[in-house]
Amino acid sequence: MKIEHIAIDVPDAEAFKEWWCKNLGMRVSSNPGFIMDDSGESGLEIYRTGETPAAPDYKAMNSMTLHVAFVSDDVEADVKRLVAAGATLEQLKVENPAFHMAILRDPWGVAIQLCRRQNSIFIK
C-alpha cells in the first residue's frame, strides 16, 4: 500500500490551497478539494469539515505532533522566501552539511518542515 493523501481541516480551505500552491509548489488536483505534490501521486485533502466547532489550533500544537515535510535544495533560501510570503520560522539547523532542516508555520499555523539530506531516509 502507499499513501494517497492526508486530510487537513483548516478555517479557510481556498486560501490555504492558494498559499500552498503558490509558495510550496503544490497544485490543485482535478478534484478541487485536493492539492498534490509534483509527483502527482500523493497530496493533501484540504477542507473545513463543519463537523467540529472550529478547525484545530495548529499554532498551539508542537510541530513534532504534525508537520508536512518537503525536500529543499536550499533550506536557507526557501526559509527566506516563505517568511516573506507570510510563514513564521521556528527552527533552522544548517550546521551539519549532511542535513539541513527548518521548521516553519504557514499562516494557519500548520507546521512545515524543509529538509536537505545527503542520504534519503527511505530504503529503496
FENFENDA-V51185 format. One record per pair of residues at least 12 apart in sequence whose C-alpha atoms are under 10 Angstrom apart, sorted by sequence separation. I is the first residue (numbers start at 1). J is the second residue. If there is no record, write none. Layout:
# FENFENDA-V51185
{{I & J} {I & J}}
This chain:
# FENFENDA-V51185
{{25 & 37} {26 & 38} {28 & 40} {33 & 45} {34 & 46} {79 & 91} {90 & 102} {91 & 103} {92 & 104} {101 & 113} {102 & 114} {103 & 115} {24 & 37} {25 & 38} {26 & 39} {27 & 40} {32 & 45} {33 & 46} {34 & 47} {79 & 92} {89 & 102} {90 & 103} {91 & 104} {101 & 114} {102 & 115} {21 & 35} {26 & 40} {29 & 43} {31 & 45} {32 & 46} {33 & 47} {89 & 103} {90 & 104} {100 & 114} {101 & 115} {102 & 116} {17 & 32} {20 & 35} {21 & 36} {28 & 43} {29 & 44} {88 & 103} {89 & 104} {90 & 105} {100 & 115} {101 & 116} {17 & 33} {20 & 36} {21 & 37} {27 & 43} {28 & 44} {29 & 45} {76 & 92} {88 & 104} {89 & 105} {99 & 115} {100 & 116} {101 & 117} {17 & 34} {18 & 35} {26 & 43} {28 & 45} {75 & 92} {76 & 93} {87 & 104} {88 & 105} {89 & 106} {99 & 116} {100 & 117} {14 & 32} {17 & 35} {26 & 44} {75 & 93} {76 & 94} {87 & 105} {88 & 106} {98 & 116} {99 & 117} {100 & 118} {14 & 33} {75 & 94} {86 & 105} {87 & 106} {88 & 107} {97 & 116} {98 & 117} {99 & 118} {13 & 33} {86 & 106} {87 & 107} {97 & 117} {98 & 118} {99 & 119} {13 & 34} {83 & 104} {85 & 106} {86 & 107} {87 & 108} {88 & 109} {90 & 111} {92 & 113} {94 & 115} {96 & 117} {97 & 118} {98 & 119} {79 & 101} {82 & 104} {83 & 105} {85 & 107} {86 & 108} {87 & 109} {89 & 111} {90 & 112} {91 & 113} {92 & 114} {93 & 115} {94 & 116} {79 & 102} {82 & 105} {83 & 106} {87 & 110} {88 & 111} {89 & 112} {90 & 113} {44 & 68} {75 & 99} {76 & 100} {78 & 102} {79 & 103} {82 & 106} {83 & 107} {87 & 111} {88 & 112} {75 & 100} {76 & 101} {79 & 104} {87 & 112} {7 & 33} {74 & 100} {75 & 101} {76 & 102} {7 & 34} {17 & 44} {63 & 90} {73 & 100} {74 & 101} {75 & 102} {6 & 34} {17 & 45} {72 & 100} {5 & 34} {17 & 46} {72 & 101} {5 & 35} {16 & 46} {17 & 47} {71 & 101} {72 & 102} {5 & 36} {16 & 47} {70 & 101} {4 & 36} {13 & 45} {14 & 46} {69 & 101} {13 & 46} {14 & 47} {37 & 70} {69 & 102} {12 & 46} {13 & 47} {14 & 48} {69 & 103} {79 & 113} {11 & 46} {12 & 47} {13 & 48} {68 & 103} {79 & 114} {4 & 40} {5 & 41} {6 & 42} {7 & 43} {8 & 44} {9 & 45} {10 & 46} {11 & 47} {12 & 48} {13 & 49} {67 & 103} {78 & 114} {4 & 41} {5 & 42} {6 & 43} {7 & 44} {8 & 45} {9 & 46} {10 & 47} {11 & 48} {67 & 104} {3 & 41} {4 & 42} {5 & 43} {6 & 44} {7 & 45} {8 & 46} {9 & 47} {10 & 48} {11 & 49} {67 & 105} {75 & 113} {76 & 114} {2 & 41} {3 & 42} {4 & 43} {5 & 44} {6 & 45} {7 & 46} {8 & 47} {9 & 48} {10 & 49} {11 & 50} {64 & 103} {75 & 114} {2 & 42} {3 & 43} {4 & 44} {5 & 45} {6 & 46} {7 & 47} {8 & 48} {9 & 49} {63 & 103} {74 & 114} {75 & 115} {4 & 45} {5 & 46} {8 & 49} {9 & 50} {63 & 104} {72 & 113} {73 & 114} {74 & 115} {75 & 116} {63 & 105} {68 & 110} {69 & 111} {70 & 112} {71 & 113} {72 & 114} {73 & 115} {74 & 116} {9 & 52} {11 & 54} {12 & 55} {67 & 110} {68 & 111} {69 & 112} {70 & 113} {71 & 114} {72 & 115} {73 & 116} {10 & 54} {11 & 55} {66 & 110} {67 & 111} {68 & 112} {69 & 113} {70 & 114} {71 & 115} {72 & 116} {73 & 117} {9 & 54} {10 & 55} {11 & 56} {25 & 70} {66 & 111} {67 & 112} {68 & 113} {69 & 114} {70 & 115} {71 & 116} {72 & 117} {9 & 55} {10 & 56} {11 & 57} {24 & 70} {59 & 105} {63 & 109} {65 & 111} {66 & 112} {67 & 113} {68 & 114} {69 & 115} {70 & 116} {71 & 117} {8 & 55} {9 & 56} {10 & 57} {58 & 105} {59 & 106} {63 & 110} {64 & 111} {66 & 113} {8 & 56} {9 & 57} {10 & 58} {58 & 106} {59 & 107} {61 & 109} {63 & 111} {9 & 58} {59 & 108} {60 & 109} {61 & 110} {62 & 111} {63 & 112} {64 & 113} {58 & 108} {59 & 109} {60 & 110} {61 & 111} {63 & 113} {57 & 108} {58 & 109} {59 & 110} {56 & 108} {57 & 109} {58 & 110} {59 & 111} {55 & 108} {56 & 109} {57 & 110} {58 & 111} {24 & 78} {56 & 110} {23 & 78} {23 & 81} {24 & 82} {23 & 82} {6 & 68} {23 & 85} {22 & 85} {23 & 86} {23 & 87} {19 & 85} {19 & 86} {23 & 106} {20 & 106} {19 & 106} {19 & 107} {24 & 112} {16 & 106} {16 & 107} {15 & 107} {16 & 108} {15 & 108} {16 & 110} {12 & 108} {11 & 108} {10 & 108} {10 & 109} {10 & 110} {8 & 110}}
